[in-house]
């Protein structure tokens, strides 16, 4: 089965975005995909902000991206764009780091006024990193995601749309063979 890395680009310790990404990872794991999770906020800030790709934790994050056949990239929307924290990670990646990978963008925000941030802000940068397969993403209102002791709770208003978006990723992975570019990342947690 294809390898999937979920990435949370939220700086918040109690992130709804991280909960949403975990929920998507749980849906993928239920379909027997090997799912790992990366929270950018857990990377050491100094090497991340300095662009020090040689730092062991940063190198491990880059290796995890190389390992994945697909990515679920989640971000909160701030000022009509993806998070600056996510941008710092994306800036560290080699020019064609996402070549051959399928990417599902997810976003959370306080208002539907931010729904186009996926297409107008995040999609272009993902494409510039070499992927030809950025799937139609999904935007979820903050109030429709909560953190629970046993994982994320996605309200019924959002659950069907998230499941449909993850289903598109599953379908895409079923029709394209996985590319094994790197061994399994060492320190990343599984989503299940």
N, C-alpha and C positions, 0 to 999 in steps of 0.2 A: 504494500500500500504506500501511497505517496507520503512524504514527510511534510508537515505543516508547522510553520513557526508563527505564533501569534505575537504581535508587538503592540504593547500599550505605550502610547506617547504622552500619557498624562503625567504631570508633575505632582498630582495630589496623592497623598497616602490613602485616602478613602475615595478612590476614583470610581466614578460610574463607568467611565470608559474602560478601565481595567476589568470591571465586572462584566461589561458587555463582551469584551474580547474573550474573557474566560468562558462565558456562555457559548460563544461561537466555537471555541476550542472543544468544549464538552460535546457539542453537536457533531463535530468532526471526529472526535474520539469514539463516539457511539457508532460511527461508521467504520471503525477500525483503522483510522489514520493515525500515524505516529505524530503526536502533537506535543510541541514544546512551547513554553511561554517566555517572553522577554519583556520585562518592564524597564523602559529606558530610565525611569527615575531611580532604579536600583544600581545603575552604573556609577562609578566614581565621578563626581562632577568635574574635578580639575582636568583629568585627561580627556574627558568628553568635550569640555568647552575649549580645551587647547588643541583638539583635533589630534591627539596622540594615539594613533592607531596601533602603536607598538605596545601600549600598556596591556597587560594580560587580560583584564576584564573587557577592555574594548576589543581586543583581538578575538576573544571568545565570542563576543556578540557578532562580530563580522563573520566569524566561522559558522555561527549558527544560521546566519542568513544564507551563506553559501551551501550549507547542509540541506536547506529547505527546498522542496519542489514548489511550494506555494507559501504565500504569506497572507495573514490577516492583519492588516495595519489599522489600528484604532487610534483615534485622536479626539480630544475635545476641540470644539471650535472656539477660537478666541479671535475677536476682531475680523470675522469672516474668513479665517484661514486656519490651517492646522497648527498644532502647538510648536512653539520654538524649541521645546525639548526634543520633539520628534525630528525637527529640522537639523538639530546638532548631530543626531545619529546618521541621518541620511547624507549629510555633508561629508561624513567620514568614509562612506562607501566608495569603492572603486567605481569608475565611470559606468561599467556595464555589469554591476553587481546583481542586477535583477534579470539579466538576459536568460530567457528560457523558463522563467518562473511565472506562475499565475498569481495575481495579487487581488485580494478582496479588501477594499477600503471600507471602514466603518467609522462613523463619527457620532459624537454626542454634543448636544448643545441645549441652551435654554429656550430657544425659539426656532420655529420653522423658517424664520428669515435667514437662517444659516444653512439651509439644506443644500444649497448649491456649492458650498465650500469644497465638497468632495471633488466635483467636476472642474471647478475653476481654480482651485488652489493645490489640492493634493494629487490629482491625476497627472498633471503635467510633470511634476517632479518625479513621480514613480516611473512614468514613461521615459523621462530623460536618463534614468538609471538602467535602461536597456530592455525593460519588459515590453512585449507587444500584446500582453494579455492582462490589462487592468479591467476586471469585471465591474459591472454596474454595482456601485456600493450601496450602503444603506445608512440613513441618518436616523438617530433615535433621540427623542427629547429626554433630557436629564430626568424628568419626573417619572419616566417609564422604566427606569433601571434603579434597582436598589441592591445594596450588599446584604447578603444573608450569611448566617454562620456556616452554611453548607455550600456557599457559592453565590452566584448572581440570581436575582429574581428579575425577570423581564416581564413587564405588564403585558396583558393580552393585546393591548393596542399596538404594541411593537413586536411581540413574539412571532407573529406570522410573517412579517416582513423580514425579520432577521433570519428566520428559518428558510425563507425563500432565497435570500442572498447566499446563505451558506449552502443551500441546495445547488445554486448555480456553480459554486466553487467545486462541490463534490462532482457534479456533472462534467465540469471542465477537466478535472483531474482524471476522470474515468476515460475520457477520450484522448488524453495526451499522456504518453508514457513518462514516468518520473525520470529525471536526470539526476544521477548520483554524483554530485560534484565534491562532496566532502563527507568525512565520517561524522557520526553523531556528536553533537556538542556535549562537552563534559558537564558543565555546571548548571544547565538550565532545567527548570522543573517541568514535569509533564503537566498537562492540563487536567488530567484526571486523578 
